Amino acid sequence: MTGTTFKTVVDTENRLSNHFQFKIVPNGIFVDEDGTIRLVKQGFKVDEETHVEAVRELIDEQVDKVELTDDYYTPPTDLEKIQQQLAETKYKLAMQYLQHGQKEDALTELDEAIKLDPDNFLIRKQRWYIRYPEKFEGTIDTDWQQALLRREREQEAQENGSSECGPEGCEIPGTDR
């Protein structure tokens, strides 16, 4: 696969994430030349050997389709559909505000969206990126993300009377932490 290139897209409108119900980034979607989807993987990692091998098999036409198990991150399923739709709508509205230079309005919508869908790390990380863009330049500071997630989860636990972080901290889907 050395020398193989592929397009990377940024889904600013969250369309693919909503369609495939992704809650984290990055994700992998392999589409062949005919437009047929051959692989969909939430939490795709270019340094994960099983992920790389799956793409290699598709490129070499050894298989028609690859299904990778999603043990990487599985969000809770008890979120009511209306809450999820409202969170998605608030995300879209936030992105519109952001495009028009209304950063504070965007953050307000994202803060409300994360209350509706607290396990959606696309929303959570977008909030972090807007508030702290310097933390996403170059190498992403996962230690900082871990600490911020812990603080946010503690605050959320105080607000609703529960806790999801253990003594080792909070797991950040999409990282090895």
The 8 nearest C-alpha neighbors of each residue, nearest first, counted from 0:
[[1, 3, 2, 55, 58, 4, 54, 51],
 [0, 2, 3, 4, 55, 51, 58, 5],
 [1, 3, 0, 4, 5, 55, 58, 6],
 [4, 2, 0, 1, 5, 58, 55, 54],
 [5, 3, 2, 6, 1, 0, 7, 58],
 [4, 6, 7, 3, 29, 8, 2, 30],
 [7, 5, 8, 4, 9, 29, 28, 3],
 [6, 8, 5, 9, 27, 4, 10, 28],
 [9, 7, 10, 6, 11, 5, 26, 27],
 [8, 10, 11, 7, 13, 12, 25, 15],
 [9, 11, 13, 12, 8, 14, 15, 16],
 [12, 10, 13, 9, 94, 14, 91, 8],
 [11, 13, 10, 14, 91, 94, 90, 15],
 [12, 14, 10, 16, 11, 15, 17, 91],
 [15, 13, 17, 16, 12, 18, 10, 11],
 [16, 14, 18, 17, 13, 19, 10, 21],
 [15, 17, 21, 13, 19, 20, 14, 18],
 [16, 18, 20, 14, 15, 19, 13, 21],
 [19, 17, 15, 16, 20, 14, 21, 13],
 [18, 20, 16, 21, 17, 15, 39, 41],
 [21, 19, 17, 16, 18, 22, 15, 41],
 [22, 20, 16, 19, 23, 41, 17, 24],
 [21, 23, 119, 120, 121, 20, 118, 16],
 [24, 22, 120, 121, 21, 173, 25, 172],
 [25, 23, 26, 42, 173, 121, 22, 41],
 [24, 26, 42, 43, 23, 27, 173, 41],
 [27, 25, 43, 41, 42, 24, 40, 28],
 [26, 28, 40, 43, 39, 29, 41, 25],
 [27, 29, 39, 38, 30, 40, 26, 36],
 [30, 28, 38, 37, 36, 27, 31, 39],
 [29, 31, 36, 35, 34, 37, 28, 32],
 [30, 32, 34, 33, 35, 36, 29, 37],
 [31, 33, 34, 30, 35, 36, 29, 37],
 [34, 32, 31, 35, 30, 36, 37, 29],
 [33, 35, 31, 32, 30, 36, 37, 29],
 [36, 34, 30, 31, 33, 37, 32, 29],
 [35, 37, 30, 29, 38, 34, 31, 28],
 [36, 38, 64, 29, 30, 35, 65, 63],
 [39, 37, 29, 65, 28, 36, 64, 66],
 [40, 38, 28, 27, 29, 41, 37, 66],
 [41, 39, 27, 43, 26, 42, 28, 38],
 [42, 40, 26, 43, 21, 27, 39, 69],
 [41, 43, 26, 25, 24, 173, 40, 44],
 [42, 44, 26, 27, 40, 41, 25, 45],
 [45, 43, 47, 46, 42, 50, 25, 26],
 [44, 46, 47, 51, 43, 50, 48, 27],
 [45, 47, 44, 48, 51, 50, 49, 43],
 [48, 46, 44, 50, 45, 49, 51, 43],
 [47, 49, 51, 50, 52, 46, 45, 53],
 [50, 48, 52, 51, 47, 53, 67, 54],
 [49, 51, 53, 47, 48, 52, 54, 44],
 [52, 50, 48, 54, 53, 49, 55, 45],
 [51, 53, 55, 49, 54, 50, 48, 56],
 [54, 52, 50, 56, 55, 51, 49, 57],
 [55, 53, 57, 51, 56, 52, 58, 50],
 [54, 56, 52, 58, 57, 53, 59, 51],
 [57, 55, 61, 59, 53, 54, 58, 60],
 [58, 56, 60, 54, 55, 59, 62, 61],
 [57, 59, 55, 60, 56, 54, 61, 0],
 [58, 60, 56, 57, 61, 55, 62, 54],
 [61, 59, 57, 58, 62, 56, 63, 55],
 [60, 62, 56, 59, 57, 63, 58, 55],
 [63, 61, 60, 64, 57, 56, 65, 59],
 [64, 62, 57, 37, 60, 61, 65, 56],
 [63, 65, 37, 62, 38, 66, 57, 36],
 [66, 64, 38, 37, 67, 53, 63, 62],
 [65, 67, 38, 68, 64, 39, 40, 37],
 [66, 68, 65, 69, 40, 50, 39, 38],
 [69, 67, 70, 66, 71, 40, 41, 65],
 [68, 70, 71, 67, 72, 73, 41, 40],
 [69, 71, 72, 68, 73, 67, 42, 41],
 [70, 72, 69, 42, 73, 41, 172, 173],
 [73, 71, 70, 172, 74, 69, 42, 41],
 [72, 74, 75, 70, 71, 69, 22, 76],
 [75, 73, 76, 72, 118, 22, 119, 21],
 [74, 76, 77, 73, 78, 118, 72, 116],
 [75, 77, 78, 74, 79, 73, 80, 118],
 [78, 76, 75, 79, 80, 74, 83, 82],
 [79, 77, 76, 80, 83, 82, 75, 116],
 [78, 80, 82, 81, 77, 83, 76, 84],
 [79, 81, 83, 82, 84, 78, 85, 77],
 [80, 82, 84, 83, 79, 85, 78, 86],
 [83, 81, 85, 79, 80, 84, 115, 86],
 [82, 84, 86, 80, 85, 81, 87, 116],
 [85, 83, 87, 81, 86, 82, 88, 80],
 [84, 86, 88, 82, 87, 83, 81, 89],
 [85, 87, 112, 83, 89, 84, 88, 115],
 [88, 86, 90, 84, 85, 89, 83, 91],
 [89, 87, 85, 91, 90, 86, 84, 92],
 [88, 90, 92, 86, 108, 91, 87, 112],
 [91, 89, 87, 93, 88, 92, 109, 86],
 [92, 90, 88, 94, 93, 89, 12, 87],
 [91, 93, 89, 95, 94, 90, 88, 96],
 [92, 94, 105, 90, 96, 95, 91, 108],
 [93, 95, 97, 91, 96, 92, 98, 90],
 [96, 94, 92, 98, 97, 93, 91, 99],
 [95, 97, 101, 93, 105, 99, 94, 98],
 [96, 98, 94, 100, 101, 99, 102, 95],
 [99, 97, 95, 96, 100, 94, 101, 93],
 [100, 98, 96, 97, 101, 95, 102, 94],
 [99, 101, 97, 98, 102, 96, 95, 103],
 [100, 102, 96, 97, 104, 99, 103, 105],
 [101, 103, 105, 97, 104, 100, 106, 96],
 [104, 102, 106, 105, 101, 107, 97, 96],
 [103, 105, 107, 106, 101, 102, 96, 108],
 [106, 104, 93, 102, 96, 108, 103, 107],
 [105, 107, 109, 103, 108, 104, 110, 102],
 [106, 108, 104, 110, 105, 109, 103, 111],
 [107, 109, 111, 105, 89, 93, 106, 110],
 [110, 108, 112, 106, 111, 107, 90, 113],
 [111, 109, 107, 113, 108, 112, 106, 114],
 [110, 112, 108, 114, 109, 113, 107, 115],
 [113, 111, 86, 109, 115, 114, 110, 89],
 [112, 114, 117, 116, 115, 110, 111, 109],
 [113, 115, 111, 112, 117, 116, 110, 86],
 [114, 116, 112, 113, 82, 86, 117, 111],
 [115, 117, 113, 118, 114, 119, 112, 86],
 [118, 116, 113, 114, 119, 115, 120, 123],
 [119, 117, 116, 120, 74, 22, 75, 113],
 [120, 118, 22, 121, 117, 122, 116, 123],
 [119, 121, 123, 23, 122, 22, 124, 118],
 [122, 120, 23, 124, 119, 123, 22, 125],
 [121, 123, 125, 120, 124, 119, 126, 113],
 [124, 122, 120, 126, 125, 121, 119, 127],
 [123, 125, 127, 126, 121, 122, 120, 128],
 [124, 126, 128, 122, 127, 123, 121, 129],
 [127, 125, 123, 124, 129, 128, 130, 122],
 [126, 128, 124, 130, 125, 129, 131, 123],
 [127, 129, 132, 125, 131, 126, 130, 124],
 [130, 128, 126, 127, 131, 132, 125, 106],
 [129, 131, 127, 128, 126, 132, 106, 125],
 [130, 132, 128, 133, 127, 134, 129, 135],
 [133, 131, 128, 134, 135, 129, 130, 136],
 [132, 134, 135, 136, 131, 128, 137, 130],
 [135, 133, 132, 131, 136, 140, 139, 128],
 [136, 134, 139, 133, 132, 137, 128, 138],
 [137, 135, 133, 134, 138, 139, 132, 140],
 [138, 136, 139, 135, 134, 133, 140, 132],
 [139, 137, 136, 140, 135, 134, 141, 133],
 [138, 140, 135, 141, 134, 137, 136, 144],
 [139, 141, 143, 142, 134, 138, 144, 135],
 [140, 142, 144, 143, 139, 145, 174, 176],
 [143, 141, 145, 144, 140, 146, 176, 147],
 [142, 144, 146, 141, 145, 140, 147, 134],
 [145, 143, 141, 147, 142, 146, 148, 140],
 [144, 146, 142, 148, 143, 147, 141, 149],
 [147, 145, 149, 143, 144, 148, 142, 150],
 [148, 146, 144, 150, 149, 145, 143, 151],
 [147, 149, 151, 145, 150, 146, 144, 152],
 [148, 150, 146, 152, 147, 151, 169, 153],
 [151, 149, 147, 153, 148, 152, 154, 146],
 [150, 152, 148, 154, 153, 149, 155, 147],
 [151, 153, 155, 149, 154, 150, 148, 156],
 [154, 152, 156, 150, 155, 151, 149, 157],
 [153, 155, 151, 157, 156, 152, 150, 158],
 [156, 154, 152, 158, 157, 153, 151, 159],
 [157, 155, 161, 162, 153, 160, 159, 158],
 [158, 156, 154, 160, 155, 159, 153, 161],
 [157, 159, 155, 156, 160, 154, 161, 153],
 [160, 158, 156, 157, 161, 155, 162, 154],
 [159, 161, 156, 157, 158, 162, 155, 154],
 [162, 160, 156, 159, 157, 163, 155, 158],
 [163, 161, 156, 164, 153, 152, 160, 155],
 [162, 164, 165, 161, 152, 169, 156, 153],
 [165, 163, 169, 168, 162, 149, 166, 152],
 [164, 166, 168, 167, 169, 163, 162, 170],
 [165, 167, 168, 164, 169, 163, 149, 170],
 [168, 166, 165, 169, 164, 170, 176, 149],
 [169, 167, 165, 164, 166, 149, 170, 145],
 [168, 170, 164, 149, 171, 145, 165, 148],
 [171, 169, 176, 172, 168, 145, 164, 174],
 [170, 172, 174, 176, 173, 169, 145, 148],
 [173, 171, 174, 170, 72, 23, 120, 71],
 [172, 174, 42, 24, 171, 23, 25, 175],
 [175, 173, 176, 172, 171, 141, 170, 42],
 [174, 176, 173, 171, 172, 170, 141, 71],
 [175, 174, 170, 171, 145, 141, 172, 169]]
